[in-house]
Structures are given as structure tokens and as C-alpha cells.
Amino acid sequence: MSASEEMLEALEKAAAALGVKVSYEALQAGLSGGLCRVKGEYRLIADKKAPIGDRIATLAHGIAQLDWSGLDLHPRVQARLRQYQLRRAS
């Protein structure tokens, strides 16, 4: 398994631990997906046709908007989520 695949899997597990359903769907050109609420529950939607790096970015951006501080995450995953938190803060 590549490092990118491991990162994507770790982000999927983090989302699940937060009660966020992750789905991969064929999105229209120009849309990348993101975090939304469906019937009161959080959901992360990513473009299934997007490169793995883009899918990682979509999941990380969505998870970074939530309180993930209580999760036991690999330091690389934590660093990625912090990057997105900093981008939102600036």
C-alpha cells in the first residue's frame, strides 16, 4: 500500500470515528466535494474520479473543520489536518 493510500485510509477511519459518513461519487466537472450535513448528520463527499491526492485533500479539509483532537491519529495525519486548520484560520 502506498503512502497516499495509507493516508486516505487513515482519514476515512478518522471520519468514521467522528461519526462522519464518507462517500465517493462521480461529481460534475469543477466540483471537488466536501463536508456537508444530510438529515442532521455530517457527510464527506469526494469525487471518485479525482486523483488520490485530491481525495485526500477533500477529506482532510472536511475533518479539519471538526473537533478531531480526541482521536488517536498518526502524527502525519495530525500534521495534515493542522495544515488545513491553519489555512482556514488565515
C-alpha positions, 0 to 999 in steps of 0.5 A: 500500500502506498503512502497516499493510500495509507493516508486516505485510509487513515482519514476515512477511519478518522471520519468514521470515528467522528461519526462522519459518513464518507462517500465517493461519487462521480461529481460534475466537472469543477466540483471537488466535494466536501463536508456537508450535513444530510438529515442532521448528520455530517457527510464527506463527499469526494469525487471518485474520479479525482486523483488520490491526492485530491481525495485526500485533500477533500477529506482532510479539509472536511475533518479539519473543520471538526473537533478531531483532537480526541482521536488517536491519529498518526502524527502525519495525519495530525500534521495534515489536518493542522495544515488545513486548520491553519489555512482556514484560520488565515 
